Amino acid sequence: MAAELVGPARRRLLHRHVAAGLESLHSAEPEPVSAQIAFHHEGAGAAAAAGA
């Protein structure tokens, strides 16, 4: 799996970037991708932003 090829710090950074990108692309209607956004926030170590 690709996630195993990068270290934990880099993986968190990538999750943070993906979450930000999804939020930006879907700012008008985030509901359809809210689970994916939460998943990436959690992967970035931002559990509060993920709704936890």
Jmol script that loads the backbone (N, CA, C; Angstrom):
load data "model"
ATOM      1  N   MET A   1       0.844  -1.182   0.000  1.00  0.00           N
ATOM      2  CA  MET A   1       0.000   0.000   0.000  1.00  0.00           C
ATOM      3  C   MET A   1       0.886   1.241   0.000  1.00  0.00           C
ATOM      4  N   ALA A   2       0.440   2.270  -0.696  1.00  0.00           N
ATOM      5  CA  ALA A   2       1.230   3.497  -0.827  1.00  0.00           C
ATOM      6  C   ALA A   2       1.483   4.167   0.523  1.00  0.00           C
ATOM      7  N   ALA A   3       0.528   4.081   1.437  1.00  0.00           N
ATOM      8  CA  ALA A   3       0.686   4.719   2.749  1.00  0.00           C
ATOM      9  C   ALA A   3       1.869   4.160   3.513  1.00  0.00           C
ATOM     10  N   GLU A   4       2.226   2.932   3.233  1.00  0.00           N
ATOM     11  CA  GLU A   4       3.355   2.311   3.921  1.00  0.00           C
ATOM     12  C   GLU A   4       4.698   2.807   3.396  1.00  0.00           C
ATOM     13  N   LEU A   5       4.686   3.506   2.267  1.00  0.00           N
ATOM     14  CA  LEU A   5       5.919   3.979   1.654  1.00  0.00           C
ATOM     15  C   LEU A   5       6.369   5.332   2.180  1.00  0.00           C
ATOM     16  N   VAL A   6       5.525   6.002   2.945  1.00  0.00           N
ATOM     17  CA  VAL A   6       5.891   7.306   3.504  1.00  0.00           C
ATOM     18  C   VAL A   6       5.860   7.222   5.030  1.00  0.00           C
ATOM     19  N   GLY A   7       6.649   8.061   5.648  1.00  0.00           N
ATOM     20  CA  GLY A   7       6.703   8.085   7.107  1.00  0.00           C
ATOM     21  C   GLY A   7       5.456   8.714   7.697  1.00  0.00           C
ATOM     22  N   PRO A   8       5.285   8.564   9.006  1.00  0.00           N
ATOM     23  CA  PRO A   8       4.081   9.077   9.661  1.00  0.00           C
ATOM     24  C   PRO A   8       3.913  10.594   9.563  1.00  0.00           C
ATOM     25  N   ALA A   9       4.985  11.350   9.657  1.00  0.00           N
ATOM     26  CA  ALA A   9       4.866  12.811   9.576  1.00  0.00           C
ATOM     27  C   ALA A   9       4.416  13.230   8.177  1.00  0.00           C
ATOM     28  N   ARG A  10       5.000  12.616   7.172  1.00  0.00           N
ATOM     29  CA  ARG A  10       4.627  12.930   5.788  1.00  0.00           C
ATOM     30  C   ARG A  10       3.181  12.502   5.521  1.00  0.00           C
ATOM     31  N   ARG A  11       2.773  11.353   6.055  1.00  0.00           N
ATOM     32  CA  ARG A  11       1.416  10.860   5.879  1.00  0.00           C
ATOM     33  C   ARG A  11       0.407  11.837   6.488  1.00  0.00           C
ATOM     34  N   ARG A  12       0.709  12.362   7.696  1.00  0.00           N
ATOM     35  CA  ARG A  12      -0.186  13.348   8.326  1.00  0.00           C
ATOM     36  C   ARG A  12      -0.284  14.610   7.471  1.00  0.00           C
ATOM     37  N   LEU A  13       0.842  15.046   6.927  1.00  0.00           N
ATOM     38  CA  LEU A  13       0.854  16.236   6.076  1.00  0.00           C
ATOM     39  C   LEU A  13      -0.001  16.014   4.827  1.00  0.00           C
ATOM     40  N   LEU A  14       0.126  14.851   4.218  1.00  0.00           N
ATOM     41  CA  LEU A  14      -0.666  14.550   3.023  1.00  0.00           C
ATOM     42  C   LEU A  14      -2.158  14.512   3.352  1.00  0.00           C
ATOM     43  N   HIS A  15      -2.508  13.912   4.487  1.00  0.00           N
ATOM     44  CA  HIS A  15      -3.913  13.905   4.910  1.00  0.00           C
ATOM     45  C   HIS A  15      -4.415  15.336   5.100  1.00  0.00           C
ATOM     46  N   ARG A  16      -3.592  16.178   5.708  1.00  0.00           N
ATOM     47  CA  ARG A  16      -3.982  17.577   5.938  1.00  0.00           C
ATOM     48  C   ARG A  16      -4.246  18.284   4.611  1.00  0.00           C
ATOM     49  N   HIS A  17      -3.371  18.046   3.622  1.00  0.00           N
ATOM     50  CA  HIS A  17      -3.543  18.676   2.310  1.00  0.00           C
ATOM     51  C   HIS A  17      -4.798  18.171   1.591  1.00  0.00           C
ATOM     52  N   VAL A  18      -5.048  16.881   1.681  1.00  0.00           N
ATOM     53  CA  VAL A  18      -6.239  16.330   1.032  1.00  0.00           C
ATOM     54  C   VAL A  18      -7.509  16.888   1.686  1.00  0.00           C
ATOM     55  N   ALA A  19      -7.534  16.948   3.016  1.00  0.00           N
ATOM     56  CA  ALA A  19      -8.694  17.504   3.719  1.00  0.00           C
ATOM     57  C   ALA A  19      -8.934  18.951   3.290  1.00  0.00           C
ATOM     58  N   ALA A  20      -7.876  19.734   3.234  1.00  0.00           N
ATOM     59  CA  ALA A  20      -8.007  21.139   2.833  1.00  0.00           C
ATOM     60  C   ALA A  20      -8.498  21.249   1.391  1.00  0.00           C
ATOM     61  N   GLY A  21      -7.988  20.393   0.527  1.00  0.00           N
ATOM     62  CA  GLY A  21      -8.418  20.413  -0.864  1.00  0.00           C
ATOM     63  C   GLY A  21      -9.890  20.066  -1.015  1.00  0.00           C
ATOM     64  N   LEU A  22     -10.315  19.028  -0.312  1.00  0.00           N
ATOM     65  CA  LEU A  22     -11.727  18.638  -0.364  1.00  0.00           C
ATOM     66  C   LEU A  22     -12.623  19.747   0.169  1.00  0.00           C
ATOM     67  N   GLU A  23     -12.202  20.374   1.266  1.00  0.00           N
ATOM     68  CA  GLU A  23     -12.981  21.477   1.827  1.00  0.00           C
ATOM     69  C   GLU A  23     -13.087  22.633   0.839  1.00  0.00           C
ATOM     70  N   SER A  24     -11.997  22.920   0.162  1.00  0.00           N
ATOM     71  CA  SER A  24     -11.992  24.014  -0.808  1.00  0.00           C
ATOM     72  C   SER A  24     -12.862  23.691  -2.021  1.00  0.00           C
ATOM     73  N   LEU A  25     -12.692  22.492  -2.560  1.00  0.00           N
ATOM     74  CA  LEU A  25     -13.452  22.096  -3.750  1.00  0.00           C
ATOM     75  C   LEU A  25     -14.943  21.972  -3.490  1.00  0.00           C
ATOM     76  N   HIS A  26     -15.303  21.603  -2.276  1.00  0.00           N
ATOM     77  CA  HIS A  26     -16.704  21.358  -1.939  1.00  0.00           C
ATOM     78  C   HIS A  26     -17.235  22.357  -0.918  1.00  0.00           C
ATOM     79  N   SER A  27     -16.688  23.554  -0.924  1.00  0.00           N
ATOM     80  CA  SER A  27     -17.075  24.543   0.086  1.00  0.00           C
ATOM     81  C   SER A  27     -18.557  24.908   0.005  1.00  0.00           C
ATOM     82  N   ALA A  28     -19.121  24.879  -1.175  1.00  0.00           N
ATOM     83  CA  ALA A  28     -20.527  25.236  -1.323  1.00  0.00           C
ATOM     84  C   ALA A  28     -21.455  24.143  -0.807  1.00  0.00           C
ATOM     85  N   GLU A  29     -21.007  22.889  -0.908  1.00  0.00           N
ATOM     86  CA  GLU A  29     -21.834  21.763  -0.470  1.00  0.00           C
ATOM     87  C   GLU A  29     -20.931  20.625   0.023  1.00  0.00           C
ATOM     88  N   PRO A  30     -20.408  20.731   1.242  1.00  0.00           N
ATOM     89  CA  PRO A  30     -19.466  19.730   1.752  1.00  0.00           C
ATOM     90  C   PRO A  30     -20.103  18.413   2.209  1.00  0.00           C
ATOM     91  N   GLU A  31     -21.414  18.401   2.398  1.00  0.00           N
ATOM     92  CA  GLU A  31     -22.076  17.214   2.958  1.00  0.00           C
ATOM     93  C   GLU A  31     -21.754  15.914   2.211  1.00  0.00           C
ATOM     94  N   PRO A  32     -21.778  15.878   0.868  1.00  0.00           N
ATOM     95  CA  PRO A  32     -21.516  14.609   0.180  1.00  0.00           C
ATOM     96  C   PRO A  32     -20.116  14.021   0.437  1.00  0.00           C
ATOM     97  N   VAL A  33     -19.169  14.867   0.807  1.00  0.00           N
ATOM     98  CA  VAL A  33     -17.810  14.370   1.048  1.00  0.00           C
ATOM     99  C   VAL A  33     -17.385  14.554   2.507  1.00  0.00           C
ATOM    100  N   SER A  34     -18.341  14.801   3.384  1.00  0.00           N
ATOM    101  CA  SER A  34     -17.997  15.080   4.788  1.00  0.00           C
ATOM    102  C   SER A  34     -17.285  13.902   5.455  1.00  0.00           C
ATOM    103  N   ALA A  35     -17.650  12.672   5.117  1.00  0.00           N
ATOM    104  CA  ALA A  35     -16.971  11.513   5.708  1.00  0.00           C
ATOM    105  C   ALA A  35     -15.515  11.450   5.258  1.00  0.00           C
ATOM    106  N   GLN A  36     -15.266  11.755   3.987  1.00  0.00           N
ATOM    107  CA  GLN A  36     -13.894  11.746   3.488  1.00  0.00           C
ATOM    108  C   GLN A  36     -13.071  12.864   4.121  1.00  0.00           C
ATOM    109  N   ILE A  37     -13.696  14.027   4.278  1.00  0.00           N
ATOM    110  CA  ILE A  37     -12.996  15.144   4.923  1.00  0.00           C
ATOM    111  C   ILE A  37     -12.638  14.762   6.358  1.00  0.00           C
ATOM    112  N   ALA A  38     -13.591  14.187   7.077  1.00  0.00           N
ATOM    113  CA  ALA A  38     -13.334  13.764   8.458  1.00  0.00           C
ATOM    114  C   ALA A  38     -12.235  12.708   8.514  1.00  0.00           C
ATOM    115  N   PHE A  39     -12.258  11.756   7.580  1.00  0.00           N
ATOM    116  CA  PHE A  39     -11.232  10.713   7.529  1.00  0.00           C
ATOM    117  C   PHE A  39      -9.849  11.337   7.395  1.00  0.00           C
ATOM    118  N   HIS A  40      -9.710  12.317   6.509  1.00  0.00           N
ATOM    119  CA  HIS A  40      -8.402  12.936   6.284  1.00  0.00           C
ATOM    120  C   HIS A  40      -7.997  13.836   7.448  1.00  0.00           C
ATOM    121  N   HIS A  41      -8.952  14.502   8.081  1.00  0.00           N
ATOM    122  CA  HIS A  41      -8.613  15.272   9.282  1.00  0.00           C
ATOM    123  C   HIS A  41      -8.115  14.327  10.376  1.00  0.00           C
ATOM    124  N   GLU A  42      -8.788  13.208  10.525  1.00  0.00           N
ATOM    125  CA  GLU A  42      -8.352  12.230  11.527  1.00  0.00           C
ATOM    126  C   GLU A  42      -6.958  11.708  11.196  1.00  0.00           C
ATOM    127  N   GLY A  43      -6.717  11.416   9.934  1.00  0.00           N
ATOM    128  CA  GLY A  43      -5.391  10.944   9.513  1.00  0.00           C
ATOM    129  C   GLY A  43      -4.323  11.991   9.718  1.00  0.00           C
ATOM    130  N   ALA A  44      -4.721  13.246   9.689  1.00  0.00           N
ATOM    131  CA  ALA A  44      -3.765  14.350   9.905  1.00  0.00           C
ATOM    132  C   ALA A  44      -3.528  14.600  11.392  1.00  0.00           C
ATOM    133  N   GLY A  45      -4.301  13.903  12.230  1.00  0.00           N
ATOM    134  CA  GLY A  45      -4.152  14.106  13.662  1.00  0.00           C
ATOM    135  C   GLY A  45      -4.997  15.240  14.182  1.00  0.00           C
ATOM    136  N   ALA A  46      -5.981  15.648  13.399  1.00  0.00           N
ATOM    137  CA  ALA A  46      -6.862  16.753  13.786  1.00  0.00           C
ATOM    138  C   ALA A  46      -8.236  16.201  14.129  1.00  0.00           C
ATOM    139  N   ALA A  47      -8.321  15.420  15.171  1.00  0.00           N
ATOM    140  CA  ALA A  47      -9.573  14.758  15.546  1.00  0.00           C
ATOM    141  C   ALA A  47     -10.693  15.750  15.835  1.00  0.00           C
ATOM    142  N   ALA A  48     -10.366  16.914  16.381  1.00  0.00           N
ATOM    143  CA  ALA A  48     -11.403  17.906  16.681  1.00  0.00           C
ATOM    144  C   ALA A  48     -12.053  18.400  15.403  1.00  0.00           C
ATOM    145  N   ALA A  49     -11.265  18.637  14.368  1.00  0.00           N
ATOM    146  CA  ALA A  49     -11.811  19.079  13.086  1.00  0.00           C
ATOM    147  C   ALA A  49     -12.588  17.969  12.404  1.00  0.00           C
ATOM    148  N   ALA A  50     -12.251  16.721  12.714  1.00  0.00           N
ATOM    149  CA  ALA A  50     -12.932  15.578  12.111  1.00  0.00           C
ATOM    150  C   ALA A  50     -14.289  15.314  12.761  1.00  0.00           C
ATOM    151  N   GLY A  51     -14.579  16.043  13.826  1.00  0.00           N
ATOM    152  CA  GLY A  51     -15.860  15.879  14.490  1.00  0.00           C
ATOM    153  C   GLY A  51     -15.833  14.856  15.608  1.00  0.00           C
ATOM    154  N   ALA A  52     -14.647  14.528  16.084  1.00  0.00           N
ATOM    155  CA  ALA A  52     -14.529  13.542  17.179  1.00  0.00           C
ATOM    156  C   ALA A  52     -14.705  14.197  18.520  1.00  0.00           C
TER     157      ALA A  52
END
end "model"
wireframe off; spacefill off
backbone 0.3
color backbone group
